[in-house]
Amino acid sequence: MQTLEALNKKIKTAQDLLGVVKTMKSLAAVNIRQYEKAVESLEEYRGIVDKGWQVLLRFGGPVPRKRLGAGAVCMVIGSDQGMCGQFNEIIIAHAVHEVREQKEHGAEMIFWSAGEKATGSLVDMGHEEGERFASPGSLTDINTKVQRVVQRIESWQSARNIERFYLCHNMVSKEGGYTQIFYRLLPLDEEWAERISEEEWPGRCLPMMGLDQSELFQHLFHQYLFVSFYRAFAQSLASENAARLMAMQAAEKNVLERGEDLQALFREQRQANITNELLDIISGFEALSDDGY
């Protein structure tokens, strides 16, 4: 049976752990909102970029790139951080499932990964690995990661003639928690151009172009990649914190239940000690009484 001192130490440890869990819950909730606001602001900028595409395409801009060969890349965005449950395992499983379907249609898929844990999982599963990147840890870090990814895409397009590019990452769900998403980012083909062109223009007339069509295409293409990857990284970070929030909520429940069990055990043990001390006093009194005192 544990002593009262040992039980008291365990109760104090549980209380300290509960404080840490509550702090991490608060940080995760704040981070989720921070990344969601970044995505909301980015959506407004994406709308401006789309308007630029509309102008370019309606003036007969450069024909979108055609698909070259069966080669394709799927970039999986995971996390380098811990305490977020099955965050990496779930997104890896989803990406592998989606890629398997693409391979059935003749695609030769190569994986890119963001996050060492995602990279390690893909390698352990025997998948062909291309580029690997560190997962961003903050909004300011996203810019650097996006620039590097865009540079590698341009390098692969020129060196390996790979035009199809897919993204797979987690994102916060409206119902709570997070869900997985897999979509094609490149190429910008005829179907994409038709969809952009058919969008309604907000004004009565189109603006004039001040740049050469090819030059404007390159500027818009870089902005398209920047917006797409920035949004993907921000959504993944928001969902990572959602996963951490869920893990901390489960941990808080476990700590509270353990704390209640320890408190009950402490009260039971203290009552038992009090009872034993009273019995000792009564036994001593009776012994003295029998001796005639």
C-alpha positions as CSV (number, residue, x, y, z in Angstrom):
1,M,0.0,0.0,0.0
2,Q,1.3,3.4,-0.9
3,T,2.1,6.0,1.8
4,L,0.3,9.3,2.0
5,E,3.5,11.1,1.1
6,A,3.9,9.1,-2.1
7,L,0.3,9.6,-3.1
8,N,0.6,13.4,-2.4
9,K,3.6,13.6,-4.7
10,K,1.7,11.8,-7.5
11,I,-1.2,14.2,-7.0
12,K,1.1,17.2,-7.3
13,T,2.7,15.7,-10.4
14,A,-0.7,15.2,-12.0
15,Q,-1.7,18.8,-11.2
16,D,1.6,20.1,-12.8
17,L,1.0,17.9,-15.9
18,L,-2.6,19.3,-16.1
19,G,-1.2,22.8,-16.2
20,V,1.1,21.9,-19.1
21,V,-1.7,20.3,-21.0
22,K,-4.0,23.3,-20.6
23,T,-1.2,25.6,-21.7
24,M,-0.6,23.5,-24.9
25,K,-4.3,23.5,-25.6
26,S,-4.5,27.2,-25.4
27,L,-1.4,27.6,-27.7
28,A,-2.9,25.1,-30.2
29,A,-6.2,27.0,-30.3
30,V,-4.4,30.3,-30.9
31,N,-2.3,28.9,-33.6
32,I,-5.2,27.4,-35.4
33,R,-6.9,30.8,-35.7
34,Q,-3.6,32.4,-36.7
35,Y,-3.2,30.0,-39.7
36,E,-6.8,30.2,-40.6
37,K,-6.7,34.0,-40.8
38,A,-3.6,33.7,-43.0
39,V,-5.5,31.4,-45.4
40,E,-8.5,33.8,-45.4
41,S,-6.2,36.7,-46.4
42,L,-4.5,34.6,-49.0
43,E,-7.8,33.8,-50.6
44,E,-8.4,37.4,-51.3
45,Y,-5.0,37.7,-53.0
46,R,-5.7,34.5,-55.0
47,G,-8.8,36.2,-56.3
48,I,-6.7,39.0,-57.6
49,V,-4.3,36.6,-59.3
50,D,-7.2,34.8,-60.9
51,K,-8.4,38.2,-62.3
52,G,-5.0,38.6,-63.8
53,W,-5.4,35.2,-65.5
54,Q,-8.7,36.2,-66.8
55,V,-7.3,39.3,-68.5
56,L,-4.4,37.3,-70.0
57,L,-6.5,34.5,-71.3
58,R,-9.2,36.8,-72.8
59,F,-6.4,38.7,-74.7
60,G,-5.2,35.3,-76.1
61,G,-2.3,34.8,-73.8
62,P,0.2,31.9,-74.1
63,V,-1.3,28.4,-74.5
64,P,-1.0,26.5,-71.2
65,R,1.7,23.9,-71.0
66,K,0.8,20.5,-72.4
67,R,1.4,17.3,-70.4
68,L,4.7,15.6,-71.3
69,G,5.1,11.9,-70.6
70,A,3.6,9.8,-67.8
71,G,5.9,11.2,-65.0
72,A,4.2,12.9,-62.1
73,V,5.0,14.1,-58.6
74,C,2.9,13.9,-55.4
75,M,4.1,16.1,-52.6
76,V,3.0,15.0,-49.1
77,I,3.0,17.6,-46.4
78,G,3.5,16.2,-42.9
79,S,4.9,17.5,-39.6
80,D,8.2,17.6,-37.8
81,Q,6.5,18.2,-34.5
82,G,5.2,15.7,-31.9
83,M,2.1,15.4,-29.8
84,C,-0.3,15.5,-32.7
85,G,-1.5,12.0,-32.7
86,Q,-1.6,10.0,-36.0
87,F,-1.3,13.2,-38.1
88,N,1.6,11.9,-40.3
89,E,0.4,8.4,-40.5
90,I,-3.1,9.4,-41.7
91,I,-1.9,11.7,-44.4
92,I,0.7,9.2,-45.7
93,A,-2.0,6.5,-45.9
94,H,-4.3,8.8,-47.8
95,A,-1.5,9.9,-50.2
96,V,-0.5,6.3,-50.9
97,H,-4.1,5.3,-51.6
98,E,-4.6,8.2,-54.0
99,V,-1.3,7.6,-55.8
100,R,-2.2,4.0,-56.3
101,E,-5.3,5.1,-58.2
102,Q,-3.2,7.4,-60.3
103,K,-0.8,4.6,-61.1
104,E,-3.7,2.5,-62.3
105,H,-4.3,5.2,-65.0
106,G,-0.7,5.0,-66.2
107,A,1.0,7.6,-64.1
108,E,4.6,7.1,-62.9
109,M,4.5,8.8,-59.5
110,I,7.4,10.1,-57.5
111,F,6.9,11.3,-53.9
112,W,8.1,14.6,-52.6
113,S,7.7,15.2,-48.9
114,A,7.7,18.0,-46.3
115,G,8.5,16.9,-42.8
116,E,11.1,14.3,-41.7
117,K,8.5,12.0,-40.2
118,A,6.6,11.8,-43.5
119,T,9.8,11.3,-45.4
120,G,10.8,8.4,-43.1
121,S,7.5,6.7,-43.5
122,L,7.6,6.9,-47.3
123,V,11.1,5.5,-47.4
124,D,10.2,2.7,-45.0
125,M,7.3,1.7,-47.3
126,G,9.6,1.4,-50.2
127,H,8.2,4.3,-52.4
128,E,10.5,6.2,-54.8
129,E,11.5,9.4,-53.2
130,G,12.3,12.7,-55.0
131,E,12.8,15.9,-53.1
132,R,12.5,16.3,-49.3
133,F,11.8,19.5,-47.4
134,A,11.7,20.5,-43.8
135,S,8.2,21.3,-42.6
136,P,7.7,25.1,-41.8
137,G,7.2,25.9,-38.1
138,S,5.6,29.4,-38.5
139,L,4.0,31.7,-40.9
140,T,7.3,33.5,-41.6
141,D,9.0,30.2,-42.3
142,I,6.5,29.3,-45.0
143,N,7.8,31.9,-47.4
144,T,11.3,30.3,-47.4
145,K,9.9,26.8,-47.9
146,V,7.6,27.9,-50.7
147,Q,10.5,29.6,-52.6
148,R,12.6,26.5,-52.4
149,V,9.7,24.2,-53.5
150,V,9.0,26.5,-56.5
151,Q,12.7,26.4,-57.5
152,R,12.7,22.6,-57.4
153,I,9.6,22.4,-59.5
154,E,11.1,24.6,-62.2
155,S,14.2,22.5,-62.1
156,W,12.3,19.2,-62.5
157,Q,10.1,20.6,-65.3
158,S,13.2,21.5,-67.4
159,A,15.3,18.5,-66.5
160,R,12.8,15.7,-66.3
161,N,9.8,17.0,-68.4
162,I,7.5,16.4,-65.4
163,E,4.3,18.5,-65.7
164,R,1.8,16.8,-63.5
165,F,2.1,17.8,-59.8
166,Y,-0.2,16.8,-57.0
167,L,-0.5,18.0,-53.4
168,C,-1.7,16.0,-50.5
169,H,-2.1,17.4,-47.0
170,N,-4.3,17.7,-44.0
171,M,-6.7,20.6,-43.5
172,V,-9.0,21.7,-40.7
173,S,-12.5,20.3,-41.0
174,K,-15.7,22.4,-40.6
175,E,-17.1,19.7,-38.4
176,G,-14.0,19.8,-36.1
177,G,-10.7,18.1,-36.2
178,Y,-9.1,17.7,-39.6
179,T,-9.5,15.9,-42.9
180,Q,-7.3,14.9,-45.9
181,I,-7.2,16.5,-49.3
182,F,-5.5,15.4,-52.6
183,Y,-5.6,17.5,-55.7
184,R,-3.8,18.3,-58.9
185,L,-1.8,21.6,-59.0
186,L,-0.2,21.3,-62.4
187,P,-0.4,21.4,-65.4
188,L,-2.4,24.5,-66.2
189,D,-4.2,22.9,-69.1
190,E,-7.1,23.8,-71.4
191,E,-9.7,22.7,-68.9
192,W,-8.2,25.1,-66.3
193,A,-8.0,27.9,-68.8
194,E,-11.6,27.4,-69.8
195,R,-12.8,27.5,-66.2
196,I,-10.8,30.7,-65.5
197,S,-12.1,32.4,-68.7
198,E,-15.7,31.7,-67.9
199,E,-15.6,33.4,-64.5
200,E,-17.6,36.6,-64.4
201,W,-15.6,39.8,-64.5
202,P,-16.6,42.2,-61.7
203,G,-16.5,45.4,-63.8
204,R,-17.9,46.6,-67.1
205,C,-14.6,46.5,-69.0
206,L,-11.2,44.7,-68.9
207,P,-8.1,46.5,-67.9
208,M,-5.2,47.0,-70.4
209,M,-2.1,44.9,-70.2
210,G,1.2,46.8,-69.6
211,L,3.4,43.8,-70.0
212,D,4.2,41.3,-72.8
213,Q,1.9,38.3,-72.7
214,S,4.7,35.8,-72.1
215,E,6.2,37.9,-69.4
216,L,2.8,38.4,-67.7
217,F,2.2,34.6,-67.9
218,Q,5.5,33.9,-66.1
219,H,4.6,36.4,-63.3
220,L,1.2,35.0,-62.9
221,F,2.5,31.5,-62.9
222,H,4.9,32.2,-60.1
223,Q,2.2,33.9,-58.1
224,Y,-0.1,30.9,-58.7
225,L,2.5,28.5,-57.3
226,F,3.2,30.8,-54.4
227,V,-0.4,31.1,-53.4
228,S,-1.0,27.3,-53.8
229,F,1.9,26.2,-51.7
230,Y,1.5,28.9,-49.1
231,R,-2.1,27.9,-48.6
232,A,-1.2,24.2,-48.5
233,F,1.4,24.8,-45.8
234,A,-0.8,27.1,-43.8
235,Q,-3.7,24.7,-43.9
236,S,-1.4,21.8,-42.9
237,L,-0.1,23.8,-39.9
238,A,-3.6,24.7,-38.8
239,S,-4.7,21.0,-39.0
240,E,-1.5,20.0,-37.1
241,N,-2.5,22.3,-34.3
242,A,-6.1,20.9,-34.5
243,A,-4.6,17.4,-34.1
244,R,-2.5,18.6,-31.2
245,L,-5.6,20.2,-29.6
246,M,-7.5,16.9,-29.9
247,A,-4.5,15.0,-28.4
248,M,-4.3,17.5,-25.5
249,Q,-8.1,17.2,-24.9
250,A,-7.7,13.5,-24.6
251,A,-4.6,13.9,-22.4
252,E,-6.5,16.4,-20.2
253,K,-9.4,13.9,-19.7
254,N,-6.9,11.2,-18.8
255,V,-5.0,13.4,-16.3
256,L,-8.3,14.6,-14.7
257,E,-9.5,11.0,-14.3
258,R,-6.1,9.9,-12.9
259,G,-6.1,12.8,-10.5
260,E,-9.6,11.9,-9.3
261,D,-8.5,8.3,-8.7
262,L,-5.4,9.5,-6.8
263,Q,-7.5,11.9,-4.7
264,A,-9.9,9.1,-3.9
265,L,-7.1,6.7,-3.0
266,F,-5.5,9.5,-0.9
267,R,-8.7,10.0,1.1
268,E,-9.2,6.3,1.5
269,Q,-5.6,5.8,2.7
270,R,-5.8,8.8,5.1
271,Q,-9.1,7.5,6.5
272,A,-7.5,4.1,7.0
273,N,-4.5,5.7,8.8
274,I,-6.9,7.6,11.1
275,T,-8.9,4.5,11.8
276,N,-5.7,2.5,12.7
277,E,-4.5,5.3,15.0
278,L,-7.9,5.4,16.7
279,L,-7.8,1.6,17.1
280,D,-4.3,1.8,18.6
281,I,-5.5,4.4,21.1
282,I,-8.5,2.4,22.1
283,S,-6.4,-0.8,22.4
284,G,-3.9,1.0,24.5
285,F,-6.7,2.5,26.7
286,E,-8.3,-0.9,27.1
287,A,-4.9,-2.5,28.0
288,L,-4.3,0.1,30.7
289,S,-7.8,-0.4,32.0
290,D,-7.3,-4.1,32.3
291,D,-4.1,-3.5,34.3
292,G,-6.0,-1.5,36.8
293,Y,-4.9,2.0,36.0
